[in-house]
Amino acid sequence: MNLSIVGNGYVGLVTAVGLAGNGHEILCIEQNTAKVDSINQGKSPIHEDGLNNLLFNSVKRKRNLRASSNHQEIVGTDITFLCVGTSCSSGGSIDLSCIETSAQEVGRALATKENYHVVVVKSTVVPGTTAQRIIPLLERFSGKKVGQELGVVVNPEFLQEGKALRCFLNPDRIVIGESDKTAGDVIEGIYEDFDAPVLRTDLNTAEMIKYVSNAFLAAKISLINEVGNICQKFGVDVYTVAHAIGHDPRIGHRFLNAGIGFGGSCLPKDLQGLISASREMGYCPQLLESVLAVNKAQPMRMVEIAERKLGGLQDKKIAILGVAFKPDTDDVRESPALKVIQALLQKGALVKAYDPVAMPNARRELSTGVEYCDSAREAISDSDCVLVMTEWDEFKSEELYRGKLVIDGRRVLSPQKAGAVCDYQGVCW
């Protein structure tokens, strides 16, 4: 089928490339002209494992994927995916301005189309948004009626950055929230080659499934970090505890890696969005608020340890290894490393930072005062303390840290092996 993808960030571009690989004709609609040029050259504007090769193959070899900044070209497609960002406002609620603007543009384009068209909301929005905000805009600007000339589906993504393409191609479930059966049938057909259960429901439920999924994962991370803080007081290794409890099938092993908490564009934003929406409905979500509070405090434990071990941070040289919020991505949004860097600078420390792929994004996010290095060794060389923030493979050699004070935020190193060559401190073990 002919598909259009509006918004080509981590979700949109992965969706485009994944569906192009299944033989669909893909039109990427993107307002950022630099991204349009990059995509049309077969070069991914974001770092994601395997994405660049598959994008190049679709653009240059199969020739079934291209990008444009002209929304009117949507008329030549059968289905439009809305994959634009929904960031948090200052008050914590979801900012719908981008997706509302996109809905208007799509509506205008479809006003001249005669055949049936399905619009798929893949952006993360709180329950009720598609029915109450997106559909009215589509109907108003297209002059068409949902359930007749238009179909609308909520099809949330469950991608993990760094593994996004693999997650898209090998999903554990496909959720289709439909305005009507015809729209749901069309979208289920798009996924007919995927080996995963298809769960069909209404629009609001599909929107909630996405939020609850991320809320549960965030809660699991904060819980194991809280447990890690307690284990440390008792002289117990939280990783041994996590391994043991993970054998319980009701708990499982995933997301039990204690450390400095979660970051990125999804978990913090979605958790805050669900909290804000709940409060607007008159309910105080105490557990979810505690999950956020634990996550906010956890990275600061590294600063506290460094300050205690060094007798203060004024004019101390601190090496930061890793600024991306997780490995295999260049995304620094809500990265614990950035929060730690800002806290160190406020305390008068001299910060040297290195990340194998996320340095350009870090430069855009951070104020002046950070020395950016070309390698881990350069960052470590004359440092008073090393903070390991991201689990990049190149940081996993204990010999790299010989003779240094090392505070490990991700259990990158073996405590036993590292303890033999350096002053090793785990954040909660």
C-alpha positions as CSV (number, residue, x, y, z in Angstrom):
1,M,0.0,0.0,0.0
2,N,1.0,3.7,-0.2
3,L,1.7,5.0,3.2
4,S,2.6,8.5,4.4
5,I,4.4,9.2,7.7
6,V,4.1,12.6,9.3
7,G,7.0,13.3,11.6
8,N,10.3,11.4,11.2
9,G,12.0,11.2,14.5
10,Y,12.8,8.0,16.4
11,V,9.2,6.7,16.0
12,G,8.4,8.0,12.5
13,L,11.5,7.1,10.7
14,V,11.7,3.6,12.3
15,T,8.1,3.1,11.3
16,A,8.8,4.3,7.7
17,V,11.8,2.1,7.3
18,G,10.2,-1.0,8.9
19,L,7.1,-0.8,6.7
20,A,9.2,0.0,3.6
21,G,11.1,-3.3,4.3
22,N,7.7,-5.1,4.0
23,G,7.2,-3.7,0.5
24,H,5.0,-0.7,1.1
25,E,5.5,2.6,-0.7
26,I,6.5,5.2,1.9
27,L,6.2,8.9,1.8
28,C,7.9,10.7,4.7
29,I,6.4,14.1,5.4
30,E,8.8,16.3,7.4
31,Q,8.9,20.0,7.9
32,N,12.6,20.1,8.7
33,T,14.2,20.5,5.2
34,A,17.6,19.2,6.4
35,K,15.9,16.0,7.5
36,V,14.1,15.7,4.1
37,D,17.4,16.1,2.3
38,S,19.1,13.6,4.6
39,I,16.4,11.0,4.2
40,N,16.4,11.4,0.4
41,Q,20.1,10.8,0.3
42,G,19.6,7.6,2.3
43,K,21.3,8.9,5.4
44,S,19.5,8.6,8.7
45,P,19.4,11.9,10.6
46,I,19.3,9.9,13.9
47,H,21.5,7.2,15.4
48,E,19.7,3.9,15.7
49,D,21.2,0.5,15.3
50,G,20.6,-0.9,11.8
51,L,18.5,2.1,10.7
52,N,21.0,3.7,8.3
53,N,21.6,0.6,6.3
54,L,17.9,-0.2,5.8
55,L,17.1,3.4,5.0
56,F,19.7,3.5,2.3
57,N,18.4,0.2,0.9
58,S,14.8,1.5,0.7
59,V,15.8,4.9,-0.8
60,K,18.6,3.9,-3.2
61,R,17.9,0.3,-4.1
62,K,14.2,-0.5,-3.7
63,R,13.3,3.1,-4.3
64,N,10.1,2.7,-2.2
65,L,10.8,5.5,0.3
66,R,11.2,9.2,-0.1
67,A,10.7,12.4,1.9
68,S,8.9,15.6,1.2
69,S,7.8,18.7,3.1
70,N,4.6,19.0,1.1
71,H,1.6,17.7,3.0
72,Q,-0.6,17.9,-0.1
73,E,1.3,14.8,-1.4
74,I,-0.6,12.8,1.3
75,V,-3.5,12.7,-1.2
76,G,-1.6,10.0,-3.2
77,T,-1.4,7.7,-0.2
78,D,-3.9,5.3,1.4
79,I,-2.9,5.6,5.1
80,T,-1.3,8.4,7.1
81,F,0.6,7.8,10.3
82,L,0.9,10.7,12.7
83,C,4.3,10.3,14.5
84,V,5.0,13.8,15.7
85,G,6.3,14.6,19.1
86,T,4.1,15.3,22.1
87,S,6.4,17.0,24.7
88,C,5.5,18.0,28.2
89,S,4.5,21.6,29.0
90,S,6.0,23.4,32.0
91,G,3.0,22.2,34.1
92,G,3.6,18.5,33.1
93,S,0.6,18.2,30.8
94,I,1.1,16.9,27.2
95,D,1.7,19.6,24.6
96,L,-0.6,18.8,21.7
97,S,0.3,21.7,19.5
98,C,2.4,19.7,17.0
99,I,-0.1,16.9,16.6
100,E,-3.0,19.3,16.3
101,T,-1.2,21.2,13.6
102,S,-0.4,18.0,11.8
103,A,-4.0,16.9,12.0
104,Q,-5.1,20.2,10.4
105,E,-2.5,19.8,7.6
106,V,-3.6,16.2,6.9
107,G,-7.2,17.3,6.9
108,R,-6.6,20.1,4.4
109,A,-4.7,17.6,2.1
110,L,-7.5,15.0,2.3
111,A,-10.2,17.6,1.4
112,T,-9.4,17.0,-2.2
113,K,-9.3,13.2,-2.0
114,E,-12.3,11.1,-3.1
115,N,-11.3,7.6,-1.8
116,Y,-11.4,6.3,1.8
117,H,-8.3,7.2,3.9
118,V,-7.2,6.0,7.3
119,V,-5.3,8.3,9.7
120,V,-3.2,6.5,12.3
121,V,-2.2,8.2,15.6
122,K,1.1,6.7,16.6
123,S,2.1,9.8,18.7
124,T,1.6,9.2,22.5
125,V,-1.5,11.1,23.7
126,V,-3.6,10.8,26.8
127,P,-7.0,9.0,26.6
128,G,-9.6,11.0,24.9
129,T,-7.2,13.0,22.8
130,T,-7.9,11.3,19.5
131,A,-11.7,11.3,19.9
132,Q,-12.0,14.8,21.4
133,R,-9.2,16.7,19.7
134,I,-7.8,14.9,16.6
135,I,-10.9,13.6,15.0
136,P,-12.8,17.0,15.2
137,L,-9.8,18.7,13.5
138,L,-9.6,16.0,10.7
139,E,-13.3,16.3,10.0
140,R,-13.3,20.1,10.1
141,F,-10.4,20.6,7.7
142,S,-11.2,17.7,5.4
143,G,-14.9,18.2,5.3
144,K,-15.3,14.4,5.6
145,K,-16.9,12.2,8.3
146,V,-15.0,9.6,10.3
147,G,-16.7,6.3,9.9
148,Q,-17.6,7.1,6.3
149,E,-14.9,8.7,4.1
150,L,-12.3,8.6,6.9
151,G,-11.1,6.0,9.4
152,V,-9.0,6.7,12.5
153,V,-6.9,4.3,14.4
154,V,-4.7,4.6,17.5
155,N,-1.7,2.4,17.0
156,P,0.8,3.0,19.9
157,E,4.5,2.2,19.6
158,F,6.4,0.2,22.1
159,L,9.9,0.8,20.9
160,Q,13.1,0.8,22.9
161,E,15.6,3.4,21.7
162,G,18.9,1.7,20.7
163,K,16.8,-1.4,19.7
164,A,13.9,0.4,18.0
165,L,14.2,-1.2,14.6
166,R,14.4,-4.7,16.1
167,C,11.4,-3.9,18.4
168,F,9.4,-2.6,15.4
169,L,10.1,-5.7,13.3
170,N,9.6,-8.1,16.1
171,P,6.8,-6.7,18.3
172,D,5.4,-8.5,21.3
173,R,1.9,-7.2,20.5
174,I,0.2,-4.9,18.0
175,V,-2.5,-2.7,19.5
176,I,-5.2,-1.2,17.2
177,G,-7.7,1.2,18.7
178,E,-10.3,1.8,16.0
179,S,-12.9,4.4,15.2
180,D,-14.7,1.7,13.2
181,K,-14.2,-1.9,12.1
182,T,-13.2,-0.9,8.5
183,A,-10.4,1.3,9.7
184,G,-9.2,-1.5,12.1
185,D,-9.3,-4.1,9.3
186,V,-7.1,-1.8,7.0
187,I,-4.4,-1.4,9.7
188,E,-4.4,-5.0,10.7
189,G,-3.7,-5.8,7.1
190,I,-0.6,-3.6,7.2
191,Y,0.8,-5.9,9.9
192,E,-0.2,-9.2,8.3
193,D,3.4,-10.3,7.9
194,F,4.3,-9.6,11.6
195,D,4.3,-12.5,14.0
196,A,2.6,-11.0,17.0
197,P,-0.8,-11.0,18.6
198,V,-3.1,-8.2,17.4
199,L,-5.2,-6.6,20.1
200,R,-8.1,-4.6,18.8
201,T,-9.9,-2.1,21.0
202,D,-11.4,1.4,21.1
203,L,-9.5,4.6,20.7
204,N,-9.3,5.6,24.4
205,T,-8.2,2.2,25.6
206,A,-5.4,2.0,23.1
207,E,-4.2,5.4,24.2
208,M,-4.3,4.2,27.9
209,I,-2.4,1.0,27.1
210,K,0.6,3.0,26.0
211,Y,0.7,5.1,29.1
212,V,0.2,2.2,31.5
213,S,2.9,0.1,29.7
214,N,5.5,2.9,30.3
215,A,4.2,3.7,33.8
216,F,4.7,0.0,34.8
217,L,8.3,-0.1,33.3
218,A,9.2,3.2,35.1
219,A,7.8,1.9,38.4
220,K,9.8,-1.3,38.0
221,I,13.0,0.7,37.5
222,S,12.4,3.0,40.4
223,L,11.5,0.1,42.7
224,I,14.7,-1.7,42.0
225,N,16.7,1.5,42.5
226,E,14.9,2.1,45.8
227,V,15.7,-1.5,46.8
228,G,19.3,-1.0,45.7
229,N,19.6,2.0,48.0
230,I,18.3,-0.1,50.9
231,C,20.5,-3.1,50.0
232,Q,23.5,-0.9,50.1
233,K,22.8,0.0,53.7
234,F,22.7,-3.7,54.6
235,G,25.8,-4.6,52.7
236,V,23.8,-6.7,50.2
237,D,24.4,-6.8,46.5
238,V,21.1,-5.7,44.8
239,Y,22.2,-7.4,41.5
240,T,22.2,-10.8,43.3
241,V,18.8,-10.0,44.8
242,A,17.5,-8.9,41.4
243,H,18.7,-12.0,39.7
244,A,17.0,-14.2,42.3
245,I,13.7,-12.4,42.2
246,G,13.7,-12.3,38.4
247,H,13.3,-16.0,38.3
248,D,9.7,-15.5,39.6
249,P,7.7,-15.4,36.3
250,R,5.4,-12.8,37.9
251,I,8.4,-10.4,38.2
252,G,10.8,-11.3,35.4
253,H,14.4,-10.2,34.8
254,R,13.9,-7.3,32.5
255,F,14.2,-3.7,33.8
256,L,15.8,-4.9,37.1
257,N,19.2,-3.3,36.5
258,A,19.6,-0.9,39.4
259,G,21.5,2.3,38.8
260,I,20.8,6.0,38.1
261,G,17.3,5.6,36.7
262,F,15.5,6.2,33.5
263,G,15.6,9.0,31.0
264,G,14.8,9.5,27.3
265,S,11.9,10.9,25.5
266,C,9.2,8.4,26.7
267,L,9.2,7.3,30.3
268,P,9.7,10.6,32.1
269,K,7.3,12.5,29.7
270,D,4.6,9.8,29.6
271,L,4.7,9.3,33.4
272,Q,4.4,13.0,34.0
273,G,1.6,13.2,31.4
274,L,-0.4,10.5,33.0
275,I,0.1,12.1,36.4
276,S,-1.1,15.4,35.1
277,A,-4.1,13.9,33.3
278,S,-5.0,12.0,36.4
279,R,-5.0,15.1,38.5
280,E,-7.1,16.9,36.0
281,M,-9.7,14.1,36.5
282,G,-9.6,14.6,40.2
283,Y,-7.4,11.7,41.2
284,C,-4.0,12.0,43.0
285,P,-1.7,9.2,41.7
286,Q,0.6,8.9,44.7
287,L,2.5,5.8,43.5
288,L,3.3,7.3,40.1
289,E,4.5,10.6,41.7
290,S,6.8,8.5,44.0
291,V,8.2,6.8,40.9
292,L,9.2,10.1,39.5
293,A,10.6,11.4,42.8
294,V,12.9,8.4,43.2
295,N,14.0,8.7,39.6
296,K,14.8,12.4,40.1
297,A,16.9,11.8,43.2
298,Q,18.8,8.7,42.0
299,P,21.4,10.4,39.7
300,M,22.2,12.9,42.4
301,R,23.6,10.1,44.6
302,M,26.6,10.1,42.2
303,V,27.2,13.7,43.0
304,E,26.9,13.1,46.7
305,I,29.4,10.2,46.6
306,A,31.9,12.2,44.6
307,E,31.6,15.2,47.0
308,R,32.1,12.9,50.0
309,K,35.1,11.0,48.6
310,L,36.8,14.2,47.3
311,G,36.1,16.4,50.3
312,G,34.2,18.8,48.0
313,L,33.9,19.5,44.3
314,Q,35.2,23.0,43.8
315,D,37.8,22.9,41.1
316,K,37.9,19.1,41.0
317,K,38.2,17.6,37.5
318,I,35.3,15.2,36.9
319,A,35.2,12.9,33.9
320,I,31.7,12.0,32.6
321,L,31.6,8.8,30.4
322,G,28.4,8.7,28.5
323,V,25.9,11.5,27.9
324,A,23.2,9.6,26.0
325,F,20.4,8.3,28.3
326,K,21.2,4.7,27.2
327,P,23.6,3.0,24.8
328,D,23.2,2.6,21.1
329,T,21.4,5.9,20.7
330,D,22.4,9.6,20.4
331,D,19.3,10.8,22.4
332,V,20.2,12.9,25.4
333,R,16.6,14.0,26.3
334,E,16.1,13.7,30.0
335,S,19.5,12.0,30.3
336,P,20.6,11.5,33.9
337,A,24.1,12.4,32.7
338,L,23.0,16.0,31.8
339,K,21.4,16.5,35.2
340,V,24.5,15.3,37.0
341,I,26.7,17.5,34.8
342,Q,24.6,20.6,35.7
343,A,24.8,19.7,39.4
344,L,28.6,19.3,39.2
345,L,29.0,22.7,37.5
346,Q,26.9,24.4,40.1
347,K,29.2,23.0,42.8
348,G,32.3,24.4,41.0
349,A,33.6,21.2,39.4
350,L,35.5,21.1,36.1
351,V,33.6,18.7,33.9
352,K,35.1,16.7,31.0
353,A,32.6,14.7,29.0
354,Y,32.8,12.0,26.3
355,D,30.2,9.9,24.5
356,P,30.9,7.9,21.3
357,V,27.8,9.2,19.4
358,A,25.8,11.7,21.5
359,M,28.3,14.6,21.8
360,P,26.7,16.9,19.2
361,N,23.3,16.6,21.0
362,A,25.0,17.2,24.3
363,R,26.6,20.4,23.1
364,R,23.2,21.7,22.1
365,E,21.7,20.9,25.4
366,L,24.4,22.0,27.9
367,S,25.6,25.4,28.7
368,T,29.2,26.4,28.5
369,G,31.7,25.1,31.0
370,V,32.0,21.6,29.8
371,E,35.2,20.3,28.1
372,Y,34.3,17.8,25.4
373,C,36.8,15.0,24.8
374,D,37.6,12.8,21.8
375,S,38.0,9.6,23.8
376,A,37.3,8.0,27.2
377,R,41.1,8.0,27.9
378,E,41.3,11.7,27.3
379,A,38.5,12.4,29.7
380,I,39.9,10.1,32.3
381,S,43.6,11.1,32.0
382,D,43.9,13.9,34.5
383,S,40.6,13.6,36.3
384,D,40.1,13.4,40.0
385,C,37.0,11.2,39.7
386,V,35.3,9.3,36.9
387,L,31.5,9.0,36.6
388,V,30.3,6.2,34.3
389,M,26.8,7.2,33.1
390,T,26.0,5.1,30.0
391,E,26.7,1.4,29.3
392,W,28.7,1.8,26.1
393,D,30.9,-1.3,25.5
394,E,34.1,0.8,25.2
395,F,33.7,1.8,28.9
396,K,33.7,-1.9,30.2
397,S,37.4,-2.5,30.5
398,E,38.5,-2.2,34.2
399,E,42.1,-1.4,33.1
400,L,40.8,1.9,31.7
401,Y,40.3,3.2,35.2
402,R,43.5,2.1,37.0
403,G,44.4,4.3,39.9
404,K,41.2,6.4,39.7
405,L,38.2,7.1,41.8
406,V,35.3,5.6,39.8
407,I,31.6,6.0,40.5
408,D,29.6,3.5,38.4
409,G,26.0,4.5,37.7
410,R,25.1,1.5,35.5
411,R,27.0,-1.5,36.8
412,V,29.2,-1.2,33.7
413,L,32.2,-2.7,35.5
414,S,32.6,-5.8,37.7
415,P,32.8,-4.5,41.2
416,Q,35.3,-7.2,42.1
417,K,37.6,-6.7,39.1
418,A,37.4,-2.9,39.3
419,G,38.0,-2.9,43.0
420,A,41.4,-4.5,42.3
421,V,42.6,-1.6,40.1
422,C,40.8,1.5,41.3
423,D,38.7,3.0,44.1
424,Y,35.4,1.7,42.9
425,Q,32.0,2.9,44.1
426,G,28.6,1.7,42.9
427,V,25.7,4.1,43.0
428,C,23.5,1.7,44.9
429,W,25.5,-1.5,45.4
